[in-house]
């Protein structure tokens, strides 16, 4: 079984920075991709970024140039550095590890971490 845990959320003022992390443990297999999503109150969950094991990341337009993802393959950990935060970035942030057992790819989700941007 695979466990995924997000951490690092909190309260930050507009314009500030915060780093959230996502760690996976257990029988991980091959990492295909790791995705960040967020869900604001009353809204649908939306995609934020996708990182592959070569440390290449694609970002949703509204966070591009403000958010930076980095992966530590050995430690099975992904970080999302969030800069120039805006109130509209307030959401629960989730990570999704897409892992392959050599045949099928499965998605493993964490419980989410709350990020609140407010003065």
HUNORRA-V515007 format. One record per backbone hydrogen bond with DSSP energy under -1.0 kcal/mol. NH is the residue of the N-H (numbers start at 1). CO is the residue of the C=O. If there is no record, write none. Layout:
nh=(NH | NH)
co=(CO | CO)
This chain:
nh=(3 | 5 | 7 | 12 | 15 | 16 | 18 | 20 | 21 | 22 | 23 | 24 | 25 | 27 | 28 | 30 | 32 | 33 | 34 | 35 | 36 | 37 | 38 | 39 | 43 | 46 | 48 | 49 | 50 | 51 | 52 | 55 | 58 | 60 | 63 | 64 | 66 | 67 | 68 | 70 | 72 | 77 | 78 | 79 | 80 | 81 | 82 | 83 | 85 | 89 | 90 | 91 | 92 | 93 | 94 | 96 | 97 | 98 | 99 | 100 | 101 | 106 | 108 | 110 | 113 | 115 | 116 | 118)
co=(25 | 23 | 21 | 116 | 85 | 13 | 82 | 80 | 7 | 78 | 5 | 76 | 3 | 1 | 26 | 100 | 98 | 98 | 51 | 96 | 49 | 94 | 46 | 92 | 40 | 38 | 36 | 36 | 58 | 34 | 56 | 52 | 50 | 48 | 60 | 60 | 63 | 63 | 81 | 79 | 77 | 72 | 22 | 70 | 20 | 68 | 18 | 66 | 16 | 86 | 87 | 115 | 39 | 113 | 37 | 35 | 108 | 33 | 106 | 30 | 104 | 99 | 97 | 95 | 93 | 91 | 10 | 12)
